[in-house]
């Protein structure tokens, strides 16, 4: 099992520059160009881009021939995602994307195993830097690299919206290794099939759940800070449209002059694309019955994160061990329920944010649909209810099993003690007879 995510699903730092072959893309981010919708679109449409440029980019971003490191590839994908979505949604919507931004966008997403669309990865995971490098990672020490909006007030709101999730990913990063390492260790311990291993397993689970419970507190506290700087009206009326995917356009989008690239129709960026939150569900055994939307959102995660979740799913989760009576200490079960309740709290906080930032701002049901494409209120309530269903309601049954486990261990220790005494008596008797025969 992979367990080398020391910074969780975030990189230790984000790249902030294009390779020399794509440096022309930096010009599109110039304030005098990017902040003026008409000038921005005209500048990109008129940029001279030949088939030779297309071939250079294909080679640069091919799995077989690329010499770029992963951080550079992420920056290309992130930067071009911002350019394409600003081009697509500022002013009148566009469904033909110029090749100068569309080609590097498409092939960078392909090499990373991501769909060509703005995702949680491009706005949250790979779009941050520390304000003060010598200061520790925290929400108040983060800033964004790229923006979709233009005025300082809009950007203040947009930045905070992204950084809340970035801070959760970083401040709760320890959850990733805790889950991977402890589930693997629990499996190996319980495979020994002896009472002592089960007691050690209970201790392991207790320590792991205690740490995760504290990290979930951090997660909730960060989420509660959304309203500090993110303005509901700015989010709904200005920022949110840029998060829509190409699926929002009836016929999707096409990249100009590239017949080998198919028409693109994808959902937009969504918090459901967070590998961390889905990992918490998997660890706690919270079943959403293979919810179609949640499973589809995994396609919008980086490939290595997606594979990581699939590998974790193949192991038994903590809820399974409790149901089977293997983990049965009262403290562990209480901590398990605490973790589930804190995840319920997190989802209730998120639901209130959605109510404030989308439902209360919208005039129609269609406007109350998430950027990922779901009817928000119904979907979020169902997720909250499914989370609640995982709470262990009758803890006494499991406490009885724990007492029985300890009782069985005491019996085994007593039997071993008796065997040792009998062996000692037998040895002494043999020695006595040997000595007696020797004297005779």
C-alpha positions as CSV (number, residue, x, y, z in Angstrom):
1,X,0.0,0.0,0.0
2,X,1.3,3.5,-0.9
3,X,1.9,5.6,2.2
4,X,4.4,8.3,1.2
5,X,2.0,11.3,1.3
6,X,3.9,13.4,3.9
7,X,2.1,16.5,2.7
8,X,-1.1,14.8,2.0
9,X,-2.5,15.3,-1.5
10,X,-0.8,18.7,-1.8
11,X,2.7,19.0,-3.3
12,X,5.4,20.4,-1.0
13,X,5.4,23.5,-3.2
14,X,3.8,24.6,-6.5
15,X,5.7,25.5,-9.7
16,X,5.1,29.1,-10.8
17,X,6.5,29.3,-14.4
18,X,6.0,27.8,-17.8
19,X,8.9,26.0,-19.6
20,X,10.6,28.1,-22.3
21,X,8.6,26.4,-25.1
22,X,5.4,27.6,-23.6
23,X,6.6,30.9,-22.1
24,X,4.3,32.8,-24.6
25,X,1.4,31.8,-22.3
26,X,2.7,34.1,-19.6
27,X,1.8,37.1,-21.8
28,X,-1.9,36.1,-21.6
29,X,-1.8,36.7,-17.9
30,X,-0.5,40.3,-18.1
31,X,-2.9,42.5,-16.2
32,X,-3.5,44.8,-19.2
33,X,-4.6,41.8,-21.2
34,X,-6.2,39.4,-18.7
35,X,-8.4,42.0,-17.0
36,X,-10.0,43.3,-20.1
37,X,-12.4,40.6,-21.5
38,X,-12.5,41.9,-25.1
39,X,-8.7,42.5,-25.3
40,X,-8.0,39.1,-23.7
41,X,-10.1,37.3,-26.2
42,X,-8.8,39.2,-29.2
43,X,-5.2,38.8,-28.1
44,X,-5.6,35.0,-27.8
45,X,-7.6,34.7,-31.1
46,X,-5.0,36.7,-33.0
47,X,-2.0,34.9,-31.6
48,X,-0.1,33.2,-34.5
49,X,0.0,29.5,-33.8
50,X,1.1,27.1,-36.6
51,X,1.0,23.3,-37.0
52,X,4.7,23.4,-36.1
53,X,3.8,24.8,-32.7
54,X,1.3,22.0,-32.3
55,X,3.8,19.3,-33.0
56,X,6.4,20.9,-30.6
57,X,3.8,20.9,-27.8
58,X,2.7,17.4,-28.5
59,X,6.3,16.2,-28.2
60,X,6.9,18.3,-25.1
61,X,3.8,16.8,-23.4
62,X,4.0,13.2,-24.6
63,X,4.5,10.4,-22.1
64,X,7.2,8.9,-24.3
65,X,9.2,12.1,-25.1
66,X,8.5,14.6,-22.3
67,X,11.5,15.6,-20.1
68,X,9.4,17.9,-17.9
69,X,9.1,17.1,-14.2
70,X,5.7,16.6,-12.5
71,X,5.6,20.1,-11.0
72,X,6.1,21.8,-14.4
73,X,3.4,19.6,-15.9
74,X,1.0,20.5,-13.1
75,X,1.7,24.2,-13.7
76,X,1.0,24.0,-17.4
77,X,-2.3,22.2,-16.8
78,X,-3.3,24.7,-14.0
79,X,-2.3,27.8,-15.9
80,X,-4.0,26.8,-19.2
81,X,-7.1,25.7,-17.2
82,X,-7.4,29.2,-15.9
83,X,-6.8,30.7,-19.4
84,X,-9.3,28.4,-21.1
85,X,-12.1,28.9,-18.5
86,X,-11.6,32.7,-18.5
87,X,-11.7,32.7,-22.3
88,X,-14.8,30.4,-22.3
89,X,-16.9,32.3,-19.8
90,X,-15.8,36.0,-19.7
91,X,-18.2,38.0,-21.8
92,X,-20.2,35.8,-24.2
93,X,-19.5,32.1,-23.8
94,X,-17.2,30.5,-26.4
95,X,-17.2,27.0,-27.6
96,X,-14.2,27.2,-30.0
97,X,-11.0,27.3,-28.0
98,X,-7.9,28.7,-29.9
99,X,-5.1,26.2,-30.3
100,X,-2.5,28.4,-28.6
101,X,-4.2,27.7,-25.2
102,X,-6.2,24.6,-26.0
103,X,-3.4,22.4,-27.3
104,X,-1.1,22.7,-24.2
105,X,-4.2,22.4,-22.0
106,X,-5.4,19.2,-23.6
107,X,-2.1,17.4,-23.7
108,X,-1.0,18.5,-20.2
109,X,-4.2,17.1,-18.8
110,X,-3.7,13.9,-20.8
111,X,-0.2,13.3,-19.5
112,X,-1.4,13.9,-15.9
113,X,-4.4,11.5,-16.3
114,X,-6.9,14.3,-15.8
115,X,-9.8,15.5,-18.1
116,X,-9.3,18.8,-19.9
117,X,-11.4,21.0,-17.6
118,X,-10.8,23.2,-14.6
119,X,-10.7,20.8,-11.6
120,X,-10.3,20.9,-7.8
121,X,-6.6,20.1,-8.5
122,X,-6.1,23.2,-10.6
123,X,-7.8,25.7,-8.3
124,X,-7.0,24.1,-4.9
125,X,-4.1,21.6,-4.9
126,X,-1.7,23.2,-7.4
127,X,-2.5,26.9,-7.2
128,X,-1.0,28.2,-3.9
129,X,2.2,29.5,-2.3
130,X,3.3,30.7,1.1
131,X,3.2,34.4,1.8
132,X,6.1,34.0,4.1
133,X,8.3,31.1,3.2
134,X,9.9,30.9,6.6
135,X,6.5,30.8,8.4
136,X,4.6,27.5,8.8
137,X,1.8,26.3,6.5
138,X,-1.5,27.8,7.6
139,X,-4.7,29.4,6.1
140,X,-3.5,32.9,7.0
141,X,0.0,32.3,5.4
142,X,-1.4,31.2,1.9
143,X,-2.1,33.1,-1.3
144,X,-3.2,32.0,-4.8
145,X,-1.0,32.0,-7.9
146,X,-3.8,32.4,-10.5
147,X,-7.3,34.0,-10.5
148,X,-10.4,33.9,-12.7
149,X,-11.8,37.2,-11.6
150,X,-10.1,40.6,-12.1
151,X,-10.9,43.3,-9.4
152,X,-9.2,43.3,-6.0
153,X,-12.5,42.8,-4.2
154,X,-13.5,39.8,-6.5
155,X,-10.0,38.3,-6.2
156,X,-10.1,38.6,-2.4
157,X,-13.3,36.6,-2.3
158,X,-12.2,34.1,-5.0
159,X,-8.8,33.5,-3.3
160,X,-10.4,32.7,0.1
161,X,-12.9,30.3,-1.5
162,X,-9.9,28.2,-2.9
163,X,-7.6,28.6,0.1
164,X,-10.2,27.2,2.6
165,X,-9.9,23.9,0.8
166,X,-6.1,24.2,0.3
167,X,-5.7,24.8,4.1
168,X,-7.8,21.8,4.9
169,X,-5.7,19.6,2.6
170,X,-2.5,20.8,4.1
171,X,-3.4,21.1,7.8
172,X,-5.1,17.7,7.8
173,X,-2.5,16.1,5.5
174,X,-1.5,13.6,8.3
175,X,-4.8,11.8,7.8
176,X,-3.5,10.3,4.6
177,X,-0.5,8.5,6.1
178,X,-2.4,7.6,9.3
179,X,-5.1,5.8,7.2
180,X,-2.7,4.0,4.9
181,X,-0.2,2.9,7.5
182,X,-2.7,2.0,10.3
183,X,-5.0,0.0,8.0
184,X,-2.1,-1.9,6.7
185,X,-0.7,-2.6,10.2
186,X,-4.1,-3.6,11.5
187,X,-4.5,-6.1,8.7
188,X,-1.1,-7.7,9.4
189,X,-1.7,-7.8,13.1
190,X,-5.2,-9.4,12.9
191,X,-4.0,-11.9,10.3
192,X,-1.9,-13.5,13.1
193,X,-5.3,-14.7,14.6
194,X,-4.4,-14.7,18.3
195,X,-6.0,-12.7,21.2
196,X,-2.8,-10.7,21.9
197,X,-2.7,-9.4,18.3
198,X,-6.3,-8.3,18.7
199,X,-5.6,-6.4,21.8
200,X,-2.6,-4.7,20.1
201,X,-5.0,-3.9,17.2
202,X,-7.4,-2.2,19.6
203,X,-4.5,0.0,20.9
204,X,-3.5,0.8,17.3
205,X,-7.0,1.8,16.4
206,X,-7.4,3.9,19.6
207,X,-4.3,5.9,18.8
208,X,-5.2,6.3,15.1
209,X,-8.8,7.4,15.8
210,X,-7.6,9.8,18.5
211,X,-5.3,11.6,16.1
212,X,-7.8,11.6,13.2
213,X,-10.5,13.0,15.6
214,X,-8.2,16.0,16.4
215,X,-7.5,16.5,12.7
216,X,-11.2,16.5,11.9
217,X,-11.6,19.3,14.5
218,X,-9.0,21.3,12.5
219,X,-10.9,20.6,9.3
220,X,-14.2,21.8,10.7
221,X,-12.6,24.9,12.2
222,X,-11.1,25.9,8.9
223,X,-14.3,25.3,7.0
224,X,-16.2,27.6,9.5
225,X,-14.0,30.5,8.3
226,X,-15.4,30.6,4.7
227,X,-17.5,33.7,5.4
228,X,-14.6,35.8,6.7
229,X,-13.5,36.9,3.2
230,X,-15.6,35.0,0.6
231,X,-18.6,37.2,-0.3
232,X,-21.8,35.2,-1.3
233,X,-22.9,37.7,-3.9
234,X,-19.5,37.9,-5.6
235,X,-19.2,34.1,-5.6
236,X,-22.6,33.5,-7.1
237,X,-22.8,36.4,-9.6
238,X,-19.1,36.8,-10.7
239,X,-16.9,33.9,-9.7
240,X,-19.0,30.8,-10.0
241,X,-19.6,30.9,-13.7
242,X,-15.9,30.3,-14.4
243,X,-16.0,27.0,-12.5
244,X,-18.6,25.5,-14.9
245,X,-17.3,22.8,-17.1
246,X,-17.7,22.4,-20.9
247,X,-20.8,20.2,-20.2
248,X,-22.6,23.4,-19.4
249,X,-22.5,24.2,-23.1
250,X,-25.0,22.1,-25.1
251,X,-22.5,20.9,-27.7
252,X,-19.4,21.1,-25.5
253,X,-16.2,22.8,-26.8
254,X,-13.7,22.2,-29.6
255,X,-10.1,23.1,-30.0
256,X,-9.7,25.1,-33.2
257,X,-7.8,23.4,-36.0
258,X,-7.3,20.1,-34.1
259,X,-9.3,17.4,-35.8
260,X,-7.5,14.7,-33.8
261,X,-8.9,16.2,-30.5
262,X,-12.5,15.2,-29.8
263,X,-15.3,17.5,-28.7
264,X,-14.9,18.0,-25.0
265,X,-17.9,17.8,-22.5
266,X,-16.9,17.6,-18.9
267,X,-18.3,18.7,-15.5
268,X,-16.7,21.6,-13.7
269,X,-14.6,21.9,-10.5
270,X,-16.3,20.4,-7.4
271,X,-15.3,19.9,-3.7
272,X,-16.4,16.2,-4.3
273,X,-13.1,15.9,-6.3
274,X,-11.2,16.1,-3.0
275,X,-9.3,12.8,-2.4
276,X,-8.9,13.7,1.3
277,X,-12.7,13.8,2.0
278,X,-13.3,10.6,0.1
279,X,-10.5,9.0,2.0
280,X,-12.1,9.9,5.3
281,X,-15.3,8.2,4.1
282,X,-13.4,5.0,3.1
283,X,-11.5,4.8,6.4
284,X,-14.6,5.2,8.5
285,X,-16.6,2.8,6.3
286,X,-19.1,5.4,5.4
287,X,-21.0,3.9,2.5
288,X,-22.6,6.0,-0.2
289,X,-23.7,2.9,-2.1
290,X,-21.2,3.7,-4.9
291,X,-23.0,7.0,-5.4
292,X,-22.7,7.7,-9.2
293,X,-21.7,11.3,-8.8
294,X,-19.0,10.7,-6.2
295,X,-17.6,7.8,-8.2
296,X,-17.6,10.0,-11.4
297,X,-15.7,12.7,-9.5
298,X,-12.8,10.4,-9.1
299,X,-12.2,10.7,-12.8
300,X,-11.5,14.4,-12.1
301,X,-8.8,13.5,-9.5
302,X,-5.1,13.1,-10.4
303,X,-4.4,9.6,-11.5
304,X,-2.1,8.7,-8.6
305,X,-4.7,9.9,-6.1
306,X,-7.4,7.9,-7.7
307,X,-5.3,4.7,-7.6
308,X,-4.4,5.4,-4.0
309,X,-8.1,5.5,-3.0
310,X,-8.8,2.3,-5.0
311,X,-6.0,0.5,-3.1
312,X,-7.3,1.7,0.3
313,X,-10.8,0.5,-0.6
314,X,-9.4,-3.0,-1.1
315,X,-8.4,-3.3,2.6
316,X,-10.9,-3.7,5.5
317,X,-11.9,-0.3,7.0
318,X,-12.2,0.6,10.7
319,X,-16.0,0.1,10.7
320,X,-15.5,-3.5,9.4
321,X,-13.2,-4.3,12.3
322,X,-15.7,-2.9,14.8
323,X,-18.7,-4.8,13.3
324,X,-16.7,-8.0,13.4
325,X,-15.8,-7.4,17.1
326,X,-12.1,-7.3,16.4
327,X,-11.9,-3.7,17.5
328,X,-14.1,-3.6,20.5
329,X,-12.6,-1.4,23.2
330,X,-15.2,1.2,24.5
331,X,-12.7,4.0,24.0
332,X,-12.0,3.1,20.4
333,X,-15.8,2.8,19.6
334,X,-16.4,6.1,21.2
335,X,-13.6,7.8,19.2
336,X,-15.0,6.1,16.0
337,X,-18.4,7.7,16.7
338,X,-16.7,11.0,17.5
339,X,-15.0,10.9,14.1
340,X,-18.2,10.1,12.2
341,X,-20.1,12.9,14.1
342,X,-17.3,15.4,13.2
343,X,-17.6,14.4,9.6
344,X,-21.4,14.9,9.9
345,X,-20.6,18.4,11.4
346,X,-18.3,19.1,8.5
347,X,-21.0,18.2,6.0
348,X,-23.6,20.3,7.8
349,X,-21.2,23.3,7.7
350,X,-20.7,22.7,4.0
351,X,-24.5,22.5,3.5
352,X,-25.0,25.8,5.3
353,X,-22.3,27.4,3.0
354,X,-24.1,26.0,-0.1
355,X,-27.4,27.4,1.2
356,X,-25.9,30.9,1.8
357,X,-23.7,31.1,-1.3
358,X,-25.9,29.3,-3.9
359,X,-29.4,28.4,-2.9
360,X,-30.3,31.7,-1.3
361,X,-28.7,33.6,-4.2
362,X,-30.5,31.7,-7.0
363,X,-33.9,32.4,-8.6
364,X,-34.4,29.1,-10.3
365,X,-33.8,25.4,-9.6
366,X,-31.3,25.2,-12.4
367,X,-29.2,27.9,-10.7
368,X,-29.2,25.7,-7.6
369,X,-27.2,23.0,-9.4
370,X,-23.6,22.5,-8.4
371,X,-20.7,23.2,-10.7
372,X,-20.2,19.4,-10.8
373,X,-23.8,19.0,-12.1
374,X,-25.8,17.8,-9.1
375,X,-29.0,19.2,-7.5
376,X,-27.2,20.6,-4.5
377,X,-29.7,20.5,-1.6
378,X,-31.0,17.0,-2.2
379,X,-27.6,15.6,-2.9
380,X,-26.0,17.1,0.2
381,X,-28.8,16.0,2.5
382,X,-28.5,12.4,1.3
383,X,-24.7,12.5,1.9
384,X,-25.2,13.8,5.4
385,X,-27.8,11.1,6.2
386,X,-25.5,8.3,4.8
387,X,-22.7,9.6,7.0
388,X,-25.0,9.5,10.1
389,X,-25.9,5.9,9.2
390,X,-22.4,4.8,10.1
391,X,-22.6,5.8,13.7
392,X,-22.4,2.7,16.0
393,X,-25.7,2.9,17.8
394,X,-25.4,-0.1,20.2
395,X,-22.0,0.3,21.8
396,X,-22.8,-2.2,24.6
397,X,-22.6,-5.2,22.2
398,X,-19.1,-4.3,21.2
399,X,-18.1,-3.5,24.8
400,X,-19.2,-7.0,25.8
401,X,-17.0,-8.4,23.0
402,X,-14.1,-6.4,24.3
403,X,-14.7,-7.7,27.9
404,X,-14.9,-11.2,26.5
405,X,-11.6,-10.7,24.6
406,X,-9.9,-9.5,27.8
407,X,-11.5,-12.4,29.8
408,X,-10.2,-14.9,27.2
409,X,-6.7,-13.4,27.4
410,X,-6.8,-13.8,31.2
411,X,-7.9,-17.4,30.9
412,X,-5.0,-18.1,28.4
413,X,-2.5,-16.4,30.7
414,X,-3.8,-18.5,33.7
415,X,-3.6,-21.7,31.6
416,X,0.0,-20.8,30.6
417,X,0.8,-20.1,34.2
418,X,-0.6,-23.5,35.3
419,X,1.4,-25.3,32.5
420,X,4.6,-23.6,33.7
421,X,3.9,-24.7,37.3
422,X,3.2,-28.3,36.2
423,X,6.4,-28.3,34.1
424,X,8.4,-27.0,37.1
425,X,7.0,-29.7,39.3
426,X,7.7,-32.4,36.8
427,X,11.3,-31.1,36.3
428,X,11.8,-31.0,40.1
429,X,10.4,-34.5,40.4
430,X,12.8,-35.8,37.7
431,X,15.7,-34.1,39.3
432,X,14.8,-35.6,42.7
433,X,14.7,-39.1,41.3
434,X,18.0,-38.6,39.5
435,X,19.7,-37.4,42.6
436,X,18.2,-40.2,44.7
437,X,19.3,-42.9,42.2
438,X,22.8,-41.3,42.1
439,X,23.1,-41.5,45.9
440,X,22.0,-45.2,45.9
